Amino acid sequence: MPTPFPNSQTESDGSAVIRALSYNVRSLRDDPEALARIIDACAPDVLLLQEAPRFFRWRKKLARLAKATNLVYLTGGAPAAGPAVLCSLRATVEHTEDVLLPLTPGRHRRGLATAVVRFGRARLGLVSCHLGLEQAERQAQSGLLLDRLGALGVEHAVVGGDLNEGPAGPAFTLLADALQDGAAVAPWGGTDTFPATGPARRIDAVLATEGIEVLACGVPTDLPGVTGSDLRAATDHLPVLAALRIPAGE
């Protein structure tokens, strides 16, 4: 029997167990109903999207996804050049900011969707990212991401992203040296995330600052309500789901 995935809860000491889901949704161009079923089954407290809609009627498309999954839109989409953050009503939002990264000539603009939220006494920074297609570009962007993470002014933070390279790549390595790579710390479920129809590479990740306890992290292949057919139909990436215990603040 697969190990049950931890549920969201607030602990007696004020710490919070949350579910964080990172997902490249390819601008919702595939099967939106399959996508909504997967997200709903994962029951995330925070949803860190990459390739969220960012052109015609992008707000309406994100609002429709939020409604279908019982979440609310926080930030991102067009203003962040693709990354976006949604959350459950369990979260209290303190601050949001969309950040555009320097443009690499001839490439798509990249950005970060960031937020600071609270779950009871647990305060948490959030960053959704989608790194570039060239190695040097990705490495520079990962350094800028870490700088932005430090500027959030929080002790604990979570990053979800499509890193466009595997754990041996320099950008992934830079992030994993500074943060906890959830799937390496507490592996659960599936491993590889791309392509969805025949996953062969782990290029998507949930990472957390030190002090956060990673309880489980991986592709939710064994989660009740998540089917292989939906995973293949929803988008071209597989999602990464993490259960994290966030310490209570002072």
C-alpha positions as CSV (number, residue, x, y, z in Angstrom):
1,M,0.0,0.0,0.0
2,P,1.3,3.5,-0.8
3,T,2.2,5.7,2.2
4,P,-0.7,8.1,2.8
5,F,0.1,11.7,1.9
6,P,0.0,14.1,4.9
7,N,-3.1,16.2,5.3
8,S,-3.1,20.0,5.9
9,Q,-3.5,20.9,9.6
10,T,-2.6,23.3,12.3
11,E,-0.5,21.8,15.1
12,S,-0.9,22.5,18.8
13,D,2.4,24.4,18.9
14,G,1.1,26.8,16.2
15,S,3.0,25.3,13.3
16,A,1.1,24.5,10.1
17,V,1.3,21.5,7.8
18,I,0.5,22.7,4.3
19,R,0.3,21.2,0.9
20,A,2.2,23.1,-1.8
21,L,1.6,22.1,-5.5
22,S,3.9,23.3,-8.3
23,Y,2.5,22.8,-11.8
24,N,3.4,23.9,-15.4
25,V,-0.1,24.2,-17.0
26,R,0.9,25.2,-20.5
27,S,-1.4,28.3,-20.6
28,L,-4.4,26.0,-20.0
29,R,-4.2,24.8,-23.6
30,D,-4.9,21.1,-22.9
31,D,-7.8,19.5,-20.9
32,P,-8.9,22.0,-18.3
33,E,-11.3,19.6,-16.7
34,A,-8.6,17.0,-16.2
35,L,-6.3,19.7,-14.8
36,A,-9.0,20.8,-12.3
37,R,-9.6,17.3,-11.2
38,I,-5.9,16.8,-10.4
39,I,-5.5,20.1,-8.5
40,D,-8.7,19.4,-6.6
41,A,-7.5,15.9,-5.6
42,C,-4.2,17.4,-4.4
43,A,-6.1,19.9,-2.2
44,P,-3.2,22.4,-2.1
45,D,-3.0,25.2,0.3
46,V,-0.8,27.0,-2.2
47,L,-0.7,26.4,-6.0
48,L,2.5,27.6,-7.7
49,L,1.8,27.7,-11.5
50,Q,4.1,28.1,-14.4
51,E,3.0,29.0,-17.9
52,A,-0.2,30.4,-16.5
53,P,-2.3,32.3,-19.1
54,R,-0.8,35.7,-19.8
55,F,-2.4,37.0,-23.0
56,F,-6.0,37.5,-24.1
57,R,-8.4,37.2,-21.2
58,W,-5.8,35.8,-18.9
59,R,-7.5,37.1,-15.7
60,K,-10.7,35.3,-16.7
61,K,-8.9,32.1,-17.4
62,L,-7.1,32.1,-14.1
63,A,-10.3,33.0,-12.2
64,R,-12.1,30.1,-13.9
65,L,-9.3,27.7,-12.8
66,A,-9.5,29.1,-9.2
67,K,-13.2,28.6,-9.1
68,A,-13.0,25.1,-10.4
69,T,-10.4,24.1,-7.7
70,N,-11.8,26.0,-4.7
71,L,-8.8,28.4,-4.7
72,V,-8.3,32.1,-5.0
73,Y,-6.0,34.0,-7.3
74,L,-3.2,35.8,-5.5
75,T,-0.8,37.2,-8.1
76,G,1.1,36.5,-11.3
77,G,0.0,35.6,-14.8
78,A,0.7,38.4,-17.3
79,P,2.5,40.7,-14.9
80,A,5.0,38.0,-14.0
81,A,5.4,36.7,-17.6
82,G,3.8,33.4,-16.7
83,P,4.3,32.3,-13.1
84,A,1.3,32.7,-10.8
85,V,0.2,31.9,-7.3
86,L,-3.2,30.7,-6.1
87,C,-4.1,29.7,-2.5
88,S,-6.9,28.3,-0.4
89,L,-9.0,30.3,2.0
90,R,-6.9,28.9,4.8
91,A,-4.2,31.5,3.9
92,T,-4.1,35.1,5.1
93,V,-2.3,37.2,2.5
94,E,0.1,39.8,3.7
95,H,1.8,40.9,0.5
96,T,2.2,40.1,-3.2
97,E,4.6,41.3,-5.9
98,D,5.3,40.3,-9.5
99,V,8.9,40.7,-10.6
100,L,10.2,40.7,-14.2
101,L,13.7,39.3,-14.7
102,P,16.2,40.8,-17.2
103,L,15.3,39.9,-20.8
104,T,17.6,37.6,-22.7
105,P,17.7,38.8,-26.3
106,G,15.8,36.4,-28.6
107,R,14.1,34.6,-25.7
108,H,10.8,34.8,-23.8
109,R,10.6,37.3,-20.9
110,R,10.8,35.5,-17.5
111,G,9.5,36.6,-14.1
112,L,8.6,35.6,-10.6
113,A,5.3,35.6,-8.8
114,T,5.8,36.2,-5.1
115,A,3.7,36.4,-2.0
116,V,3.9,36.4,1.8
117,V,1.1,34.6,3.5
118,R,0.2,33.3,7.0
119,F,-1.4,30.0,8.1
120,G,-2.3,30.9,11.7
121,R,1.0,31.7,13.4
122,A,3.1,30.3,10.6
123,R,4.4,32.9,8.2
124,L,5.6,31.9,4.7
125,G,7.1,33.4,1.6
126,L,6.1,32.0,-1.8
127,V,7.8,32.2,-5.1
128,S,6.7,30.6,-8.4
129,C,9.3,30.6,-11.2
130,H,10.0,29.3,-14.7
131,L,13.6,29.4,-15.7
132,G,14.9,30.0,-19.2
133,L,15.9,27.7,-22.0
134,E,19.7,28.5,-22.0
135,Q,22.0,27.2,-19.3
136,A,23.7,30.6,-18.7
137,E,20.3,32.3,-18.6
138,R,18.9,29.8,-16.1
139,Q,21.9,30.1,-13.8
140,A,21.7,33.9,-13.7
141,Q,17.9,33.7,-13.1
142,S,18.4,31.2,-10.2
143,G,20.8,33.6,-8.5
144,L,18.3,36.5,-8.9
145,L,15.5,34.2,-7.5
146,L,17.6,33.6,-4.4
147,D,18.2,37.4,-4.1
148,R,14.4,38.0,-4.3
149,L,13.7,35.2,-1.8
150,G,16.0,37.0,0.7
151,A,14.3,40.3,0.0
152,L,10.9,38.9,1.1
153,G,11.8,39.4,4.7
154,V,10.6,36.0,5.9
155,E,12.4,33.3,7.8
156,H,10.6,30.5,5.9
157,A,9.8,30.3,2.2
158,V,8.8,27.8,-0.5
159,V,9.8,27.9,-4.2
160,G,7.9,26.0,-6.9
161,G,9.1,26.0,-10.4
162,D,9.8,24.6,-13.8
163,L,13.6,24.7,-13.7
164,N,14.1,23.5,-17.3
165,E,17.0,21.3,-16.2
166,G,17.6,18.2,-14.0
167,P,19.2,18.1,-10.5
168,A,22.7,17.9,-12.1
169,G,22.3,21.2,-13.9
170,P,24.1,24.3,-12.5
171,A,20.9,26.3,-11.9
172,F,19.1,23.4,-10.1
173,T,22.3,22.8,-8.1
174,L,22.6,26.4,-7.1
175,L,19.0,26.4,-5.8
176,A,19.3,22.9,-4.1
177,D,22.5,24.0,-2.3
178,A,20.7,27.0,-0.8
179,L,17.3,25.4,-0.3
180,Q,15.9,21.9,0.4
181,D,15.0,20.0,-2.7
182,G,11.8,18.4,-1.5
183,A,11.8,15.3,-3.6
184,A,15.4,14.5,-2.6
185,V,14.7,15.1,1.1
186,A,11.4,13.2,1.5
187,P,10.7,11.3,-1.8
188,W,7.1,10.2,-2.2
189,G,5.1,9.1,-5.4
190,G,6.6,9.6,-8.8
191,T,10.0,11.3,-9.6
192,D,10.3,12.4,-13.2
193,T,8.0,15.3,-14.4
194,F,8.5,15.7,-18.1
195,P,7.1,14.9,-20.6
196,A,3.7,13.9,-19.0
197,T,3.1,11.2,-21.6
198,G,6.4,9.5,-20.8
199,P,8.3,11.2,-18.0
200,A,12.1,10.9,-18.3
201,R,13.4,14.1,-16.7
202,R,12.9,15.7,-13.3
203,I,12.9,19.4,-14.2
204,D,10.1,20.6,-11.9
205,A,10.6,21.0,-8.2
206,V,9.4,22.3,-4.8
207,L,12.2,23.7,-2.7
208,A,12.0,25.0,0.9
209,T,14.2,27.1,3.2
210,E,15.9,25.4,6.1
211,G,13.7,25.2,9.2
212,I,10.8,23.9,7.1
213,E,10.2,20.2,7.6
214,V,9.6,18.4,4.3
215,L,7.2,15.5,5.1
216,A,6.7,14.2,1.6
217,C,7.3,15.4,-2.0
218,G,6.9,14.0,-5.5
219,V,4.6,13.5,-8.4
220,P,1.2,12.5,-6.9
221,T,0.7,9.3,-8.9
222,D,-0.6,7.4,-5.9
223,L,-2.9,10.1,-4.5
224,P,-6.6,9.2,-4.5
225,G,-8.5,11.0,-7.2
226,V,-5.4,11.4,-9.5
227,T,-5.4,9.2,-12.5
228,G,-2.8,8.5,-15.1
229,S,-5.2,9.5,-17.9
230,D,-5.8,12.9,-16.3
231,L,-2.1,13.5,-15.7
232,R,-1.4,12.8,-19.4
233,A,-4.3,15.0,-20.6
234,A,-4.0,18.0,-18.3
235,T,-0.7,19.5,-19.6
236,D,2.7,18.4,-20.8
237,H,4.3,18.4,-17.3
238,L,3.5,16.4,-14.2
239,P,2.8,18.3,-11.0
240,V,5.0,18.2,-7.9
241,L,3.1,18.0,-4.5
242,A,4.9,18.7,-1.2
243,A,3.7,18.4,2.4
244,L,5.6,20.8,4.5
245,R,5.5,21.7,8.2
246,I,6.0,25.4,8.7
247,P,7.2,26.5,12.2
248,A,5.1,29.0,14.1
249,G,6.4,32.5,14.3
250,E,6.9,34.6,17.4
